Amino acid sequence: MKEFNTEQSVIMVESKEKYIPNIDNILINKYCINYKDRAWIEVNMDNLKYNIKTFQKILPEQCSIMAVVKANAYGHGSIQVSRMLNNVGVYDFAVATIDEGIKLRTAGIKGNILILGYTSPNRIGQLINFDLSQTVVDIEHALNLDDLGKTLKVHIKINTGMNRLGENYFNLSEIEKIFSCKNFKIQGIFTHLSVADSNEKKDVEYTKNQINKFYSLIEQLKYKNIKIPKIHIQSSYGVLNYPNIKCDYARLGIAIYGVLSHENCIVEPYLDLKPVLMLKSRIALIRTINYQESIGYGNQYISPRISKIAVVSIGYGDGYPRSLSGNSEVLLNGCRVPIIGRICMDQMMIDITDIRSVKRGDIVTLIGSQGNEIISAEELSLKAKTITNELLCRLSQRLERIYIY
Ligand SMILES: *Cc1c(COP(=O)(O)O)cnc(C)c1O
């Protein structure tokens, strides 16, 4: 289904010309007044749809996707992403905060929205008015919410070894008390795995142990005649590495955006997911500098030859990590080109000495592909000593998101 929002989206069509000097040449919808000339994100909705369909195929029949769209859908834009997911039959969402949930509801997103984080009982009115489901993070949180005497949708979080949120799995009587809270509509009970992304033996043991603790709690609750609501355990790596456990939901975050958290993790079964996000900018200026001239703040880079350099209109103020200074590349005319000097807040410099026919306004791809070259979010986050989750969700509001359908 196509959506047109002249402010946020454009249709882009690959040029049919035979010779395309800049392979990113695109025809922009003439109605799009907001043509991007500085730096922007392109969100490929077909790839998002493809990833969702891939998971819908491999998940066990009774298991639905709970799409995790916290932190602005990992930088992709939570409203547009959630609308698309509604269109492909996803009606369960998870966010981190009540305000993220309110934002989705206000935008007309349908289905269940679970808040994964702690919400103060002070805000119970909004939880109810916006029809949000709240995670109960421990017994005390439960009693405080229940005491307010208002009917509230909740999922009960159980701690099985992550030691973040959740009532401890061994506190059976506390968990029973949560189930007997009069004002709760209990929709789910869940836990979170802490090392599901690792295939090291001790981590696999740890994960299996977490899973077993959770299921044995469920058995004990059943034995006490407690009606078991929907259960969920896995996030992306839980599904990728432990696909066969029986759940009603899989809380999928990073994987639906088509990337892995880090480059070097092996997952079973191998899924061919497609990256959804590209990060692009344009060349603002080209200059030639002499042998042994310095470039940028701190005069950190000294040219080893007469060089042609280009200024690119993107920097750490857009969320491109400054720690990638001197340690990373961008794509230009289908080639890898090094970033030189320190990355600035709004700009960076690249060495284009070896690239032909570059001109002002040419598109530079920082995450994504040009021709046969690709710079993945995994590659960048490895170089920046972080994970793709952080890299993507820190891409700033200053970058406009363009949705390609
Ligand atoms: C963020 C989060 C997820 C999603 O994790 P991914 O690894 O991105 O799939 C799932 N569950 C909880 C509790 C989370 O906080």
Boltz pocket constraint, residues with backbone or C-beta under 6 A from the ligand:
constraints:
  - pocket:
      binder: B
      contacts: [[A, 68], [A, 70], [A, 116], [A, 192], [A, 234], [A, 235], [A, 236], [A, 237], [A, 251], [A, 252], [A, 253], [A, 254], [A, 255], [A, 389]]
      max_distance: 6.0
